Structures are given as structure tokens and as C-alpha cells.
Amino acid sequence: MAFKATEWQFYEKALCNHGMRPPFQKSAPKFNRRYDGPPPPKPGPTNDAERKLVFDPENDLIYGAHSAAAALANPKRKCVKLWTTENGAARLREEIGALPIEPELVHPRLLDHMLKSQDAVHQGIILEAKPLRQPRLDQLPLSGIVLVLDQVTDPHNVGAIMRSCAAFNVTGLITTTRNAAETNGVFMKAASGAFEHVSYVTVTNLARALEELRSNGFKLVGLDSEAETMIDDVAESRPLALVLGAEGKGMRQLTRDTCDVLARIAMPGKIKSLNVSIAAAVCLYALSRAK
């Protein structure tokens, strides 16, 4: 049976509408012929409210009172835009005084829309800022304590660890380039301003970085709940690199083998493990008491 061109198009469309393929068609086309090619660009802002919220995705988006205040007060930070509610602006001025940039006053719901996350507590403040320039491993001071993370990927945990590092005057926080927490708004919020005070160093090869630290005089102490040595027994060593692994998996075997000693926290109770951010804080407290 022969069809004219228009009849064949009608026949083909009818088959497709019923979930069937036309004869001689081995697979369904990825795009309709009229739209074959790259997908169309995403639409831009459509109204004045959305235009107010435009930001560069390459920049840091920092929300929350403490995180934003610390970034605004950091002379090394280049702040780009500041969106606040009236209460948020008042809170910032009360905490740090004069603001380096004039805030854009917006409704709280616009800030909710900007973050697009139900668990993001912005407290009426969102700051866009250029990323901080971080030092290389060989630029860290050869003294004190550095904290090393082996594939800890949760930004809540790493942000909380960063906060403990700032509290206990840790020289730097070292992590891997891959399989590590993203330094996003969640990370910044959990760090509560600590990211402005603690160096954040990323390395491509953790074992090689640990060897470099050892060659510079650091004692490498890996935290392991099954270790025989207690964290208090190594607390006086300086400079010291404290190595923590991911929850559940712990440190990778190569990381364990590279450490000089494995140590554990004394836990007399029935639970013998802690959240990695809590374990970091307990260890840093124990190390700080040994001065």
C-alpha cells in the first residue's frame, strides 16, 4: 500500500501517539526532526524580582548571619552582592558595624526562592562573594596542628569540623580534590564563619601530601577506634597532623599505612564510635590541653 507524503506523516504520527513505531524505524528518534540538535538555552529572569536575585554561579553564595558577617568583615574577601531583609540588615550592622556594600532589601520569600532548599536557614541574609584564594600545602606554617580528612564528603560535617578548627587554632584543614565535601552554602553555614579564618588546602594525592608533611617534621596521627594508643598519649607532639576518615569506612588502607601512629578516643560507654565532626572536636580539645 502506497502513501503520499502528507498521508505518511499522518500515519506516522498516529502510530507514535499510540506508543508504536512506524515500519522500518529501528529506534525512536532522540529529538523531533524539527528540533534535532542541542536543547534550547534556559530562559533568563522574567521579572524585576528575579533580576534582583541573579548571581554568578562561580562565586560563593554565603547565607546565615554568622557566616555572612565573617565574610563581610574579612578584608581578603571581595563581596559582590548582598541581599537581606530589613531585620537581616539590622542584625549585620549590629554585629559588624558599617557594611562594606549596600544591601538589596528583599522579601524573605525571595531569599527562599533563591536558595531553593527547604533546610537552608538564611536568617534573612545572603551574600555573593568571590572565592577566597587558598594556600598550597607547602605554604602552610610548619608548626601547630593541621587536620587532614580522608574522603569525608558531607558538607555539614566538614563545615562543623572547620568550625572546631577555628575554635582550637588549627593551622589548616587539608582534604582531597575529589571525593570531598563541596564548599557550598551548606558548608559555609555549618562552618559559621570559620572558613574566613582557617586555611583550606586541597590535594590530589593524600598519601603523597602526608609524606610531604612528614618530611617537614609533622607527626602523622590517624584516628582509629580500634587503636591501642590513646589520643592523650600523642597530644604533646608538635607539629602534628591529625588524620580522620569517613564515617563507617574510616581511613583508606594506604592512608592508615602512611600514618606514624594510630590513636583512639577513650570512650568508656557502650557506644564506641562518634560522628566524625564530634570526634574531631574531642581530639582537638584533648590535643589543646597538652600545651
Secondary structure, DSSP 8 states (H G I E B T S, - for coil): ----HHHHHHHHHHHHHTT---TT--S--SS-GGG-SS--------SHHHHHT---TTSEEEESHHHHHHHHH-TT--EEEEEE-HHHHHHHHHHHSS-SS--EE--HHHHHHHHT-TT---TTEEEEE-------GGGS-SSSEEEEEES---HHHHHHHHHHHHHTT-SEEEEESSSS---SHHHHHHHTTGGGTSEEEEES-HHHHHHHHHHTT-EEEEE-TT-SEEGGGGTT-SSEEEEEEBTTTBS-HHHHHHSSEEEE----SS-----HHHHHHHHHHHHHHT-
